[in-house]
Amino acid sequence: MNKNTKKIVIIAMLVAFDVIFSRLLAFNVLIAKVGLGFAAAAVCAMLYGPVWAGVCAALADLVGALLFPTGAYFPGFTATAALTGVIYGAFLYKGRPNFKRCLLAAVTNSIVVTLIINSLMIHFVYGPDFTALMAARSAETLAMIVIQTAVMTAIASSDTLYGKIIAFGR
């Protein structure tokens, strides 16, 4: 199989996993989402770097919004999904990620993207008070930092899992 074809197929599979884990198997309410959809973007980041992880996350957001809408579509959320992939790629690409890199990726993504940027977008699109929104979303942010760090570290520290992911993706 051509290397580019293989990469496209793997990214398409990761997009599908992201949609399933973030739209079907996640706890979603208007202002908060707790799920494992981020893991697909993190794996894409480990395999292909920031650009492809950003593309993967943006496509997953777009496909998920089209197939399973949870409110009005706003392209800003797709842009922040892409930013999430880029952040993961910046921390998780080029070498096996350790706990520190996984923690930094989770903290940066959760605070910058989820807590600040997405809260601003929710405020502008849906109208809740920004201060109250930040307070309400703080608990989700802390929970997701722990969940993201644990999952990314587990993937990266498992010799079998990480080795198979990297071998399959290359």
Buried (B, 14 or more C-beta within 10 A) or exposed (E): EEEEEEBEEBBEBBBBBBBBBBBEEEEBEEBBBBBBBBBBBBBBBBBBBBBBBBBBBBBBBBBBBEEEEEEEBBEBBBBBBBBBBBBBBBBBBEEEBEEEBBBBBBBBBBBBBBBBBBBBBBBEBEEBEEEEBBEBBEEBBEEBBEBBBBBBBEBBBEEEEBEEBEEEBE
